[in-house]
Amino acid sequence: MPTEIGTGTGVLGAKPAPQEAVRVRYCLYARKSTEQDEMQALSIDSQIKEMTALAARDGLEVVEVKRESHSAKEASRRPVFNEMLDGIRTGRFNGILTWAADRISRNAGDLGRVVDLMDAGVLVQIQTYSQKFSNNPNEKFLLMILCSQAKLENDNKSLNVKRGLRTRAEMGMLPGWAPVGYLNDNRSDHKCEYLLDPVRAPVVKMIFEKVGKEKWSGVRVYHWLKEEVGFKTRSGVNLNLSTIYTVLKNPFYCGVFEYPRGSGNWYVGKHPPLISRELFEMVRQKVLEETKPHAKTDGFAFLRMMTCGDCGSGVTAIEKEKIIKGTGESKIYRYYVCGRSRDRRCKNPYVREDALVEQLCALIDEIEIDRLGARALIEKEVARFNKMQSKVMGTKIAEKARDVDIKRYAKYLLEEGTTEEKRQLLEQLRGKLVLSNKEIVLAQG
């Protein structure tokens, strides 16, 4: 007699057992970015309050609460979001509770990661304030549409903002924060316009005149502003040297500007010029001459290789000609001294180059071989020399003399090597060379 075959997956002829409901453990994820449109959205605390109330009403189990204040426009840039996905992969929770779908993602990369977790079955459900999304085609499709719509809004907004900024530039108004010497006009009928700063504009004008007409250097201007004028920016800080050069190279002060920078699109500004174009050109030429790149060494082997131990400035080099008594002949001596970029009154004394070389050679003797970063290069050169010596002169070099040869060769480079060889050696030292009171030390770098 034939046996009846049931349609279920249990015992033959038995009905299938009902599938046990999956227990959903939620991570409550609240996010607020710095995007302009999201400034008007619910704050993080408000999101948590609303979603906690929803969880209590519907009996949802919330395992963890995560807060984040990063934009969702770029993929994989949100550390808290990445932690949440890791928690889903490890099984700490299998659901996301959040205010709206766009809190999760506004880019295709992060959206794809979320959908992949749903496809894998480790992310069971996403619950928002008004909707829920499970692992079925229709709900996942709706989730992707909502997140893609948020991305479309971002992209359109970016185009609209760029168009608005370009239009503003065409009207003679440089988008952004007013440069030093100007103030943003806050009057409603003069939005995005600039006013002369009554406190700082006269000083900025004097800076241009001193550089263009009196040929002051940027360093001299820096110390003048700091020590004599007491000049402060709107944020209450001193102008540093790089900012001074930025001001001196900015054509905005003579009435024109380029927007965006490097685009080649120039506009006549609506703002009142602070200086004439002739003065700006004089200053520009002076600044270009002052800041133009110099040769790497300028003939000085140890230039820009040390720092001042007293004030932290870079160490520069000079040459002095001296007449030798008795013979009447002249000789050139090289000296290294603090550049005084940080403290113009620094009293760290000069040190002659030959004395400096002696100290560096003594330093090579004292330091461990492993602190010679150039060890591999020196070993290669020493091995090449030893091989040549062995073949040509028939001399065998003992292995135990290897470390001695390395230091000897390093000192030879300092005394007899070319400028570039000396610099390459010092650049490989594992530490920072500090000069103080005519003595050089190798500080831990």
C-alpha positions as a Markdown table, in Angstrom:
| # | Residue | x | y | z |
|---|---|---|---|---|
| 1 | Met | 0.0 | 0.0 | 0.0 |
| 2 | Pro | 1.6 | 3.3 | -1.1 |
| 3 | Thr | 2.7 | 5.8 | 1.7 |
| 4 | Glu | 1.1 | 9.3 | 1.7 |
| 5 | Ile | 3.8 | 12.0 | 1.1 |
| 6 | Gly | 3.2 | 15.3 | 3.0 |
| 7 | Thr | 3.9 | 18.6 | 1.5 |
| 8 | Gly | 5.9 | 19.9 | 4.5 |
| 9 | Thr | 9.5 | 19.5 | 5.5 |
| 10 | Gly | 8.8 | 17.6 | 8.7 |
| 11 | Val | 7.7 | 14.0 | 9.2 |
| 12 | Leu | 6.1 | 12.3 | 6.3 |
| 13 | Gly | 2.4 | 13.2 | 6.2 |
| 14 | Ala | 2.8 | 15.9 | 8.9 |
| 15 | Lys | 2.1 | 19.6 | 8.5 |
| 16 | Pro | 5.1 | 22.0 | 8.5 |
| 17 | Ala | 5.9 | 23.7 | 11.8 |
| 18 | Pro | 5.3 | 27.4 | 11.9 |
| 19 | Gln | 8.6 | 29.3 | 11.4 |
| 20 | Glu | 9.8 | 31.0 | 14.7 |
| 21 | Ala | 9.7 | 34.8 | 14.5 |
| 22 | Val | 13.2 | 36.4 | 14.4 |
| 23 | Arg | 14.0 | 38.5 | 17.4 |
| 24 | Val | 15.0 | 41.9 | 16.3 |
| 25 | Arg | 17.5 | 43.8 | 18.4 |
| 26 | Tyr | 17.8 | 47.4 | 17.3 |
| 27 | Cys | 20.6 | 50.0 | 17.3 |
| 28 | Leu | 19.1 | 53.5 | 17.6 |
| 29 | Tyr | 21.1 | 55.6 | 15.2 |
| 30 | Ala | 20.8 | 59.4 | 15.3 |
| 31 | Arg | 22.7 | 61.7 | 13.0 |
| 32 | Lys | 22.9 | 65.4 | 12.3 |
| 33 | Ser | 25.3 | 66.7 | 9.7 |
| 34 | Thr | 26.6 | 70.1 | 9.0 |
| 35 | Glu | 24.8 | 70.4 | 5.7 |
| 36 | Gln | 22.7 | 73.6 | 5.5 |
| 37 | Asp | 19.4 | 71.8 | 4.8 |
| 38 | Glu | 19.9 | 69.5 | 7.8 |
| 39 | Met | 20.4 | 72.4 | 10.2 |
| 40 | Gln | 16.6 | 72.7 | 10.2 |
| 41 | Ala | 16.0 | 69.0 | 10.8 |
| 42 | Leu | 15.5 | 67.4 | 14.2 |
| 43 | Ser | 18.6 | 67.6 | 16.5 |
| 44 | Ile | 20.2 | 64.4 | 17.7 |
| 45 | Asp | 18.6 | 64.6 | 21.1 |
| 46 | Ser | 15.1 | 65.2 | 19.5 |
| 47 | Gln | 15.6 | 62.2 | 17.2 |
| 48 | Ile | 16.6 | 60.0 | 20.2 |
| 49 | Lys | 13.6 | 61.2 | 22.2 |
| 50 | Glu | 11.1 | 60.5 | 19.4 |
| 51 | Met | 12.5 | 57.1 | 18.4 |
| 52 | Thr | 12.8 | 56.0 | 22.1 |
| 53 | Ala | 9.1 | 56.8 | 22.5 |
| 54 | Leu | 8.3 | 54.9 | 19.3 |
| 55 | Ala | 10.3 | 51.9 | 20.6 |
| 56 | Ala | 8.4 | 51.9 | 23.9 |
| 57 | Arg | 5.0 | 52.2 | 22.1 |
| 58 | Asp | 5.7 | 49.3 | 19.7 |
| 59 | Gly | 7.7 | 47.2 | 22.1 |
| 60 | Leu | 11.0 | 47.4 | 20.2 |
| 61 | Glu | 14.1 | 46.2 | 21.9 |
| 62 | Val | 16.9 | 48.8 | 21.6 |
| 63 | Val | 20.3 | 47.4 | 22.4 |
| 64 | Glu | 22.5 | 50.4 | 21.8 |
| 65 | Val | 22.2 | 54.1 | 21.0 |
| 66 | Lys | 24.7 | 55.7 | 18.6 |
| 67 | Arg | 25.1 | 59.4 | 17.9 |
| 68 | Glu | 26.9 | 61.0 | 14.9 |
| 69 | Ser | 27.5 | 64.5 | 13.5 |
| 70 | His | 29.1 | 63.7 | 10.1 |
| 71 | Ser | 27.7 | 64.3 | 6.7 |
| 72 | Ala | 26.3 | 61.2 | 4.9 |
| 73 | Lys | 27.2 | 62.6 | 1.4 |
| 74 | Glu | 30.6 | 60.7 | 1.1 |
| 75 | Ala | 30.9 | 56.9 | 1.5 |
| 76 | Ser | 32.8 | 55.3 | 4.4 |
| 77 | Arg | 33.5 | 58.6 | 6.1 |
| 78 | Arg | 31.3 | 58.1 | 9.2 |
| 79 | Pro | 33.1 | 56.3 | 12.0 |
| 80 | Val | 30.0 | 55.8 | 14.2 |
| 81 | Phe | 28.0 | 54.5 | 11.2 |
| 82 | Asn | 30.9 | 52.0 | 10.4 |
| 83 | Glu | 30.8 | 50.8 | 14.0 |
| 84 | Met | 27.1 | 50.2 | 13.7 |
| 85 | Leu | 27.6 | 48.1 | 10.5 |
| 86 | Asp | 30.4 | 46.1 | 12.3 |
| 87 | Gly | 28.0 | 45.5 | 15.2 |
| 88 | Ile | 25.4 | 44.1 | 12.7 |
| 89 | Arg | 28.0 | 41.8 | 11.1 |
| 90 | Thr | 29.0 | 40.4 | 14.5 |
| 91 | Gly | 25.4 | 39.9 | 15.6 |
| 92 | Arg | 25.3 | 42.4 | 18.4 |
| 93 | Phe | 22.1 | 43.8 | 16.8 |
| 94 | Asn | 20.2 | 43.0 | 13.6 |
| 95 | Gly | 18.0 | 46.0 | 13.2 |
| 96 | Ile | 18.4 | 49.8 | 12.8 |
| 97 | Leu | 16.0 | 52.3 | 14.4 |
| 98 | Thr | 16.4 | 55.8 | 12.9 |
| 99 | Trp | 14.4 | 58.9 | 12.2 |
| 100 | Ala | 14.3 | 58.7 | 8.4 |
| 101 | Ala | 15.9 | 56.8 | 5.6 |
| 102 | Asp | 18.2 | 59.7 | 4.7 |
| 103 | Arg | 19.8 | 59.5 | 8.2 |
| 104 | Ile | 21.4 | 56.2 | 7.0 |
| 105 | Ser | 22.8 | 57.2 | 3.7 |
| 106 | Arg | 23.0 | 60.0 | 1.1 |
| 107 | Asn | 25.5 | 58.1 | -1.1 |
| 108 | Ala | 25.4 | 55.0 | -3.1 |
| 109 | Gly | 28.4 | 53.4 | -1.4 |
| 110 | Asp | 26.9 | 53.3 | 2.2 |
| 111 | Leu | 23.5 | 52.4 | 0.8 |
| 112 | Gly | 25.0 | 49.4 | -1.0 |
| 113 | Arg | 26.7 | 48.2 | 2.2 |
| 114 | Val | 23.3 | 48.4 | 4.1 |
| 115 | Val | 21.5 | 46.5 | 1.3 |
| 116 | Asp | 24.2 | 43.9 | 1.2 |
| 117 | Leu | 23.7 | 43.2 | 4.9 |
| 118 | Met | 20.0 | 42.8 | 4.3 |
| 119 | Asp | 20.6 | 40.4 | 1.4 |
| 120 | Ala | 22.9 | 38.4 | 3.7 |
| 121 | Gly | 20.2 | 38.1 | 6.3 |
| 122 | Val | 22.2 | 39.7 | 9.1 |
| 123 | Leu | 20.2 | 43.0 | 8.9 |
| 124 | Val | 16.6 | 42.0 | 9.5 |
| 125 | Gln | 14.8 | 45.3 | 9.6 |
| 126 | Ile | 15.2 | 49.1 | 9.4 |
| 127 | Gln | 12.5 | 51.0 | 11.3 |
| 128 | Thr | 12.0 | 54.7 | 10.8 |
| 129 | Tyr | 9.4 | 57.0 | 12.4 |
| 130 | Ser | 6.9 | 56.4 | 9.6 |
| 131 | Gln | 8.1 | 53.3 | 7.7 |
| 132 | Lys | 9.9 | 50.0 | 8.1 |
| 133 | Phe | 12.0 | 48.1 | 5.6 |
| 134 | Ser | 12.6 | 44.4 | 5.7 |
| 135 | Asn | 14.5 | 41.9 | 3.5 |
| 136 | Asn | 12.0 | 41.8 | 0.6 |
| 137 | Pro | 12.4 | 43.2 | -2.9 |
| 138 | Asn | 9.7 | 45.9 | -2.7 |
| 139 | Glu | 10.8 | 47.4 | 0.7 |
| 140 | Lys | 14.5 | 47.3 | -0.3 |
| 141 | Phe | 13.6 | 49.0 | -3.6 |
| 142 | Leu | 11.7 | 51.7 | -1.7 |
| 143 | Leu | 14.6 | 52.2 | 0.7 |
| 144 | Met | 17.0 | 52.7 | -2.2 |
| 145 | Ile | 14.6 | 55.2 | -3.9 |
| 146 | Leu | 14.4 | 57.3 | -0.7 |
| 147 | Cys | 18.1 | 57.3 | -0.2 |
| 148 | Ser | 18.8 | 58.0 | -3.9 |
| 149 | Gln | 16.3 | 60.9 | -3.7 |
| 150 | Ala | 18.3 | 62.4 | -0.8 |
| 151 | Lys | 21.5 | 62.1 | -2.9 |
| 152 | Leu | 19.7 | 63.8 | -5.8 |
| 153 | Glu | 18.7 | 66.7 | -3.6 |
| 154 | Asn | 22.4 | 67.1 | -2.4 |
| 155 | Asp | 23.7 | 67.0 | -6.0 |
| 156 | Asn | 21.1 | 69.6 | -7.1 |
| 157 | Lys | 21.9 | 71.8 | -4.2 |
| 158 | Ser | 25.6 | 71.7 | -5.0 |
| 159 | Leu | 24.9 | 72.9 | -8.5 |
| 160 | Asn | 22.6 | 75.6 | -7.2 |
| 161 | Val | 25.1 | 76.9 | -4.7 |
| 162 | Lys | 27.9 | 77.0 | -7.3 |
| 163 | Arg | 25.6 | 78.9 | -9.7 |
| 164 | Gly | 24.8 | 81.4 | -7.0 |
| 165 | Leu | 28.4 | 81.9 | -6.1 |
| 166 | Arg | 29.3 | 82.4 | -9.7 |
| 167 | Thr | 26.6 | 85.0 | -10.1 |
| 168 | Arg | 27.7 | 86.7 | -7.0 |
| 169 | Ala | 31.3 | 86.9 | -8.4 |
| 170 | Glu | 30.0 | 88.4 | -11.7 |
| 171 | Met | 28.3 | 91.1 | -9.6 |
| 172 | Gly | 31.7 | 92.0 | -8.2 |
| 173 | Met | 31.3 | 90.3 | -4.8 |
| 174 | Leu | 33.9 | 87.8 | -3.7 |
| 175 | Pro | 32.1 | 84.9 | -2.0 |
| 176 | Gly | 33.4 | 84.1 | 1.4 |
| 177 | Trp | 34.8 | 85.7 | 4.5 |
| 178 | Ala | 36.2 | 89.2 | 4.1 |
| 179 | Pro | 40.1 | 89.4 | 3.9 |
| 180 | Val | 42.1 | 91.2 | 6.6 |
| 181 | Gly | 41.3 | 94.9 | 6.4 |
| 182 | Tyr | 37.7 | 94.4 | 5.3 |
| 183 | Leu | 34.5 | 93.5 | 7.1 |
| 184 | Asn | 31.4 | 91.6 | 5.9 |
| 185 | Asp | 28.5 | 94.0 | 5.4 |
| 186 | Asn | 25.6 | 92.6 | 7.5 |
| 187 | Arg | 23.0 | 95.0 | 6.3 |
| 188 | Ser | 20.1 | 93.1 | 4.7 |
| 189 | Asp | 20.1 | 95.3 | 1.6 |
| 190 | His | 23.9 | 94.9 | 1.2 |
| 191 | Lys | 24.2 | 91.2 | 1.6 |
| 192 | Cys | 27.6 | 89.7 | 0.6 |
| 193 | Glu | 29.2 | 93.1 | 0.2 |
| 194 | Tyr | 32.4 | 94.3 | 2.0 |
| 195 | Leu | 33.2 | 97.4 | 4.0 |
| 196 | Leu | 36.6 | 98.8 | 4.9 |
| 197 | Asp | 37.6 | 97.9 | 8.4 |
| 198 | Pro | 38.2 | 101.2 | 10.1 |
| 199 | Val | 40.7 | 99.7 | 12.6 |
| 200 | Arg | 42.7 | 97.4 | 10.4 |
| 201 | Ala | 42.4 | 98.8 | 6.9 |
| 202 | Pro | 44.9 | 101.7 | 7.5 |
| 203 | Val | 47.5 | 99.3 | 8.9 |
| 204 | Val | 47.1 | 97.0 | 5.9 |
| 205 | Lys | 47.6 | 99.9 | 3.6 |
| 206 | Met | 50.8 | 100.9 | 5.5 |
| 207 | Ile | 52.0 | 97.3 | 5.1 |
| 208 | Phe | 51.8 | 97.6 | 1.3 |
| 209 | Glu | 53.5 | 101.0 | 1.3 |
| 210 | Lys | 56.3 | 99.9 | 3.5 |
| 211 | Val | 57.0 | 96.8 | 1.3 |
| 212 | Gly | 56.4 | 98.5 | -2.0 |
| 213 | Lys | 58.0 | 101.9 | -1.4 |
| 214 | Glu | 60.4 | 101.4 | 1.5 |
| 215 | Lys | 61.4 | 97.9 | 0.4 |
| 216 | Trp | 60.7 | 96.3 | 3.8 |
| 217 | Ser | 60.9 | 92.5 | 4.0 |
| 218 | Gly | 58.1 | 90.3 | 5.2 |
| 219 | Val | 60.1 | 89.4 | 8.3 |
| 220 | Arg | 60.5 | 93.1 | 9.2 |
| 221 | Val | 56.8 | 93.7 | 8.7 |
| 222 | Tyr | 56.0 | 90.7 | 10.9 |
| 223 | His | 58.1 | 92.1 | 13.8 |
| 224 | Trp | 56.8 | 95.7 | 13.2 |
| 225 | Leu | 53.2 | 94.5 | 13.5 |
| 226 | Lys | 53.9 | 92.3 | 16.5 |
| 227 | Glu | 56.2 | 94.6 | 18.6 |
| 228 | Glu | 55.3 | 98.1 | 17.6 |
| 229 | Val | 51.8 | 98.2 | 16.2 |
| 230 | Gly | 50.3 | 95.3 | 18.3 |
| 231 | Phe | 48.2 | 94.4 | 15.3 |
| 232 | Lys | 45.5 | 91.7 | 15.8 |
| 233 | Thr | 43.1 | 90.0 | 13.4 |
| 234 | Arg | 39.4 | 89.9 | 14.0 |
| 235 | Ser | 39.9 | 86.7 | 15.9 |
| 236 | Gly | 42.4 | 88.3 | 18.2 |
| 237 | Val | 45.6 | 86.7 | 16.9 |
| 238 | Asn | 48.8 | 88.1 | 15.4 |
| 239 | Leu | 49.4 | 87.9 | 11.7 |
| 240 | Asn | 52.0 | 85.2 | 11.0 |
| 241 | Leu | 54.6 | 85.5 | 8.3 |
| 242 | Ser | 52.8 | 83.3 | 5.8 |
| 243 | Thr | 49.6 | 85.2 | 6.2 |
| 244 | Ile | 51.5 | 88.5 | 5.6 |
| 245 | Tyr | 52.7 | 87.1 | 2.3 |
| 246 | Thr | 49.2 | 85.9 | 1.5 |
| 247 | Val | 47.9 | 89.5 | 2.0 |
| 248 | Leu | 50.7 | 91.0 | 0.0 |
| 249 | Lys | 50.0 | 88.7 | -3.0 |
| 250 | Asn | 46.2 | 89.2 | -2.9 |
| 251 | Pro | 45.0 | 91.4 | -5.8 |
| 252 | Phe | 41.7 | 91.9 | -3.9 |
| 253 | Tyr | 43.3 | 94.9 | -2.2 |
| 254 | Cys | 43.7 | 96.8 | -5.5 |
| 255 | Gly | 40.0 | 96.1 | -6.6 |
| 256 | Val | 40.1 | 92.8 | -8.6 |
| 257 | Phe | 39.8 | 89.1 | -7.7 |
| 258 | Glu | 39.9 | 85.7 | -9.3 |
| 259 | Tyr | 37.1 | 83.2 | -8.7 |
| 260 | Pro | 37.5 | 80.3 | -8.3 |
| 261 | Arg | 41.2 | 80.6 | -7.6 |
| 262 | Gly | 43.3 | 79.2 | -10.4 |
| 263 | Ser | 40.3 | 79.4 | -12.9 |
| 264 | Gly | 41.6 | 82.4 | -14.8 |
| 265 | Asn | 38.2 | 84.1 | -14.3 |
| 266 | Trp | 38.8 | 87.7 | -13.1 |
| 267 | Tyr | 36.3 | 90.2 | -11.9 |
| 268 | Val | 36.3 | 93.8 | -10.9 |
| 269 | Gly | 35.2 | 94.0 | -7.3 |
| 270 | Lys | 32.4 | 96.1 | -6.0 |
| 271 | His | 34.4 | 96.8 | -2.8 |
| 272 | Pro | 36.4 | 99.9 | -2.3 |
| 273 | Pro | 40.1 | 99.3 | -3.3 |
| 274 | Leu | 42.6 | 99.8 | -0.5 |
| 275 | Ile | 45.7 | 100.5 | -2.7 |
| 276 | Ser | 46.4 | 101.4 | -6.3 |
| 277 | Arg | 47.2 | 98.8 | -8.9 |
| 278 | Glu | 50.6 | 100.4 | -9.4 |
| 279 | Leu | 51.5 | 99.9 | -5.7 |
| 280 | Phe | 50.2 | 96.3 | -5.8 |
| 281 | Glu | 52.5 | 95.5 | -8.8 |
| 282 | Met | 55.5 | 97.1 | -6.9 |
| 283 | Val | 54.7 | 94.9 | -3.9 |
| 284 | Arg | 54.1 | 91.8 | -6.0 |
| 285 | Gln | 57.6 | 92.1 | -7.7 |
| 286 | Lys | 59.2 | 92.6 | -4.3 |
| 287 | Val | 57.4 | 89.6 | -2.8 |
| 288 | Leu | 58.2 | 87.4 | -5.8 |
| 289 | Glu | 61.9 | 88.3 | -5.4 |
| 290 | Glu | 61.8 | 87.7 | -1.7 |
| 291 | Thr | 60.0 | 84.4 | -1.8 |
| 292 | Lys | 61.4 | 82.9 | -5.0 |
| 293 | Pro | 62.9 | 79.4 | -4.5 |
| 294 | His | 66.6 | 79.4 | -3.9 |
| 295 | Ala | 69.0 | 76.6 | -4.9 |
| 296 | Lys | 68.8 | 73.7 | -2.5 |
| 297 | Thr | 72.1 | 74.4 | -0.8 |
| 298 | Asp | 73.2 | 77.9 | -1.9 |
| 299 | Gly | 76.7 | 76.5 | -1.7 |
| 300 | Phe | 76.4 | 76.0 | 2.1 |
| 301 | Ala | 76.6 | 72.3 | 3.1 |
| 302 | Phe | 74.7 | 72.7 | 6.4 |
| 303 | Leu | 72.1 | 75.4 | 5.4 |
| 304 | Arg | 68.6 | 74.6 | 6.7 |
| 305 | Met | 69.9 | 71.4 | 8.3 |
| 306 | Met | 69.7 | 72.7 | 11.9 |
| 307 | Thr | 67.5 | 74.5 | 14.3 |
| 308 | Cys | 68.4 | 77.1 | 16.9 |
| 309 | Gly | 68.4 | 75.6 | 20.4 |
| 310 | Asp | 67.4 | 78.9 | 22.0 |
| 311 | Cys | 64.4 | 80.1 | 20.0 |
| 312 | Gly | 63.5 | 77.3 | 17.6 |
| 313 | Ser | 64.3 | 79.3 | 14.4 |
| 314 | Gly | 66.1 | 77.8 | 11.5 |
| 315 | Val | 69.8 | 78.2 | 11.2 |
| 316 | Thr | 71.1 | 80.2 | 8.3 |
| 317 | Ala | 74.7 | 80.7 | 6.9 |
| 318 | Ile | 76.8 | 83.7 | 5.9 |
| 319 | Glu | 80.2 | 84.3 | 4.5 |
| 320 | Lys | 82.8 | 86.8 | 5.8 |
| 321 | Glu | 86.0 | 87.9 | 4.2 |
| 322 | Lys | 88.9 | 88.5 | 6.5 |
| 323 | Ile | 92.4 | 89.8 | 5.9 |
| 324 | Ile | 95.2 | 87.6 | 7.2 |
| 325 | Lys | 97.7 | 89.6 | 9.2 |
| 326 | Gly | 101.2 | 89.6 | 7.9 |
| 327 | Thr | 100.4 | 88.4 | 4.4 |
| 328 | Gly | 97.6 | 90.8 | 3.6 |
| 329 | Glu | 95.8 | 88.0 | 1.8 |
| 330 | Ser | 92.1 | 87.6 | 2.2 |
| 331 | Lys | 90.3 | 84.4 | 3.2 |
| 332 | Ile | 86.6 | 83.6 | 3.1 |
| 333 | Tyr | 85.1 | 82.0 | 6.3 |
| 334 | Arg | 81.6 | 80.5 | 6.6 |
| 335 | Tyr | 79.5 | 80.9 | 9.7 |
| 336 | Tyr | 76.2 | 79.4 | 10.8 |
| 337 | Val | 73.8 | 81.4 | 13.0 |
| 338 | Cys | 70.2 | 81.6 | 14.1 |
| 339 | Gly | 68.0 | 83.0 | 11.4 |
| 340 | Arg | 65.9 | 84.9 | 14.1 |
| 341 | Ser | 62.6 | 84.2 | 12.3 |
| 342 | Arg | 60.9 | 83.5 | 15.6 |
| 343 | Asp | 62.9 | 85.9 | 17.9 |
| 344 | Arg | 64.7 | 88.7 | 16.2 |
| 345 | Arg | 66.6 | 89.4 | 19.5 |
| 346 | Cys | 68.0 | 85.8 | 19.8 |
| 347 | Lys | 71.5 | 85.9 | 21.1 |
| 348 | Asn | 72.7 | 82.4 | 20.0 |
| 349 | Pro | 76.2 | 83.1 | 18.8 |
| 350 | Tyr | 77.8 | 82.3 | 15.4 |
| 351 | Val | 79.8 | 79.1 | 14.8 |
| 352 | Arg | 82.4 | 78.7 | 12.1 |
| 353 | Glu | 81.9 | 75.9 | 9.6 |
| 354 | Asp | 85.2 | 74.2 | 10.3 |
| 355 | Ala | 84.4 | 74.1 | 14.0 |
| 356 | Leu | 81.0 | 72.7 | 13.2 |
| 357 | Val | 82.5 | 69.9 | 11.0 |
| 358 | Glu | 84.8 | 69.0 | 13.9 |
| 359 | Gln | 81.8 | 68.7 | 16.3 |
| 360 | Leu | 79.8 | 66.7 | 13.7 |
| 361 | Cys | 82.7 | 64.2 | 13.3 |
| 362 | Ala | 82.9 | 63.9 | 17.1 |
| 363 | Leu | 79.1 | 63.3 | 17.1 |
| 364 | Ile | 79.5 | 60.5 | 14.6 |
| 365 | Asp | 82.0 | 58.8 | 17.0 |
| 366 | Glu | 79.5 | 59.0 | 19.9 |
| 367 | Ile | 76.3 | 57.9 | 18.3 |
| 368 | Glu | 75.3 | 54.2 | 17.8 |
| 369 | Ile | 75.8 | 52.8 | 14.3 |
| 370 | Asp | 72.0 | 52.1 | 14.0 |
| 371 | Arg | 71.2 | 55.9 | 14.4 |
| 372 | Leu | 73.1 | 56.5 | 11.2 |
| 373 | Gly | 70.1 | 56.3 | 8.9 |
| 374 | Ala | 72.5 | 56.3 | 6.0 |
| 375 | Arg | 74.1 | 53.1 | 7.2 |
| 376 | Ala | 72.9 | 51.1 | 4.2 |
| 377 | Leu | 74.2 | 53.6 | 1.7 |
| 378 | Ile | 77.5 | 53.9 | 3.6 |
| 379 | Glu | 77.9 | 50.1 | 3.9 |
| 380 | Lys | 77.4 | 49.8 | 0.1 |
| 381 | Glu | 80.0 | 52.4 | -0.6 |
| 382 | Val | 82.4 | 51.0 | 2.0 |
| 383 | Ala | 82.0 | 47.5 | 0.5 |
| 384 | Arg | 82.6 | 48.8 | -3.0 |
| 385 | Phe | 85.8 | 50.5 | -1.8 |
| 386 | Asn | 87.0 | 47.4 | 0.1 |
| 387 | Lys | 86.4 | 45.3 | -2.9 |
| 388 | Met | 88.4 | 47.6 | -5.1 |
| 389 | Gln | 91.2 | 47.8 | -2.5 |
| 390 | Ser | 91.2 | 44.0 | -2.2 |
| 391 | Lys | 91.5 | 43.5 | -6.0 |
| 392 | Val | 93.9 | 46.3 | -6.8 |
| 393 | Met | 96.1 | 46.2 | -3.8 |
| 394 | Gly | 95.5 | 42.6 | -2.6 |
| 395 | Thr | 94.5 | 43.8 | 0.9 |
| 396 | Lys | 91.9 | 41.8 | 2.8 |
| 397 | Ile | 89.5 | 43.7 | 5.1 |
| 398 | Ala | 88.5 | 42.0 | 8.4 |
| 399 | Glu | 84.8 | 41.7 | 8.9 |
| 400 | Lys | 85.1 | 43.2 | 12.5 |
| 401 | Ala | 86.4 | 46.4 | 11.0 |
| 402 | Arg | 83.1 | 47.0 | 9.2 |
| 403 | Asp | 81.5 | 49.3 | 11.8 |
| 404 | Val | 84.7 | 51.3 | 12.1 |
| 405 | Asp | 84.8 | 51.8 | 8.4 |
| 406 | Ile | 81.2 | 53.1 | 8.4 |
| 407 | Lys | 81.9 | 55.8 | 10.9 |
| 408 | Arg | 85.3 | 56.6 | 9.3 |
| 409 | Tyr | 83.6 | 57.0 | 5.9 |
| 410 | Ala | 80.9 | 59.2 | 7.4 |
| 411 | Lys | 83.5 | 61.5 | 8.9 |
| 412 | Tyr | 85.4 | 61.5 | 5.6 |
| 413 | Leu | 82.2 | 62.7 | 3.8 |
| 414 | Leu | 81.8 | 65.5 | 6.4 |
| 415 | Glu | 85.4 | 66.7 | 5.9 |
| 416 | Glu | 86.1 | 66.0 | 2.2 |
| 417 | Gly | 82.8 | 65.2 | 0.6 |
| 418 | Thr | 80.9 | 67.4 | -1.8 |
| 419 | Thr | 78.2 | 69.7 | -0.5 |
| 420 | Glu | 75.4 | 67.3 | -1.6 |
| 421 | Glu | 77.2 | 64.3 | 0.0 |
| 422 | Lys | 77.4 | 66.1 | 3.3 |
| 423 | Arg | 73.7 | 67.1 | 3.1 |
| 424 | Gln | 72.6 | 63.6 | 2.2 |
| 425 | Leu | 74.5 | 62.2 | 5.2 |
| 426 | Leu | 73.0 | 64.7 | 7.7 |
| 427 | Glu | 69.5 | 64.2 | 6.2 |
| 428 | Gln | 69.7 | 60.5 | 7.1 |
| 429 | Leu | 70.6 | 61.0 | 10.8 |
| 430 | Arg | 67.8 | 59.7 | 13.0 |
| 431 | Gly | 67.2 | 62.8 | 15.0 |
| 432 | Lys | 67.2 | 66.6 | 14.8 |
| 433 | Leu | 70.4 | 68.7 | 14.8 |
| 434 | Val | 70.1 | 71.5 | 17.3 |
| 435 | Leu | 72.7 | 74.4 | 17.6 |
| 436 | Ser | 73.1 | 76.2 | 20.9 |
| 437 | Asn | 76.0 | 78.3 | 22.2 |
| 438 | Lys | 78.3 | 77.1 | 19.4 |
| 439 | Glu | 77.6 | 73.4 | 20.2 |
| 440 | Ile | 75.7 | 70.9 | 18.1 |
| 441 | Val | 73.7 | 68.1 | 19.5 |
| 442 | Leu | 71.5 | 65.4 | 17.9 |
| 443 | Ala | 68.1 | 65.5 | 19.6 |
| 444 | Gln | 65.7 | 62.6 | 19.4 |
| 445 | Gly | 63.5 | 63.2 | 16.3 |
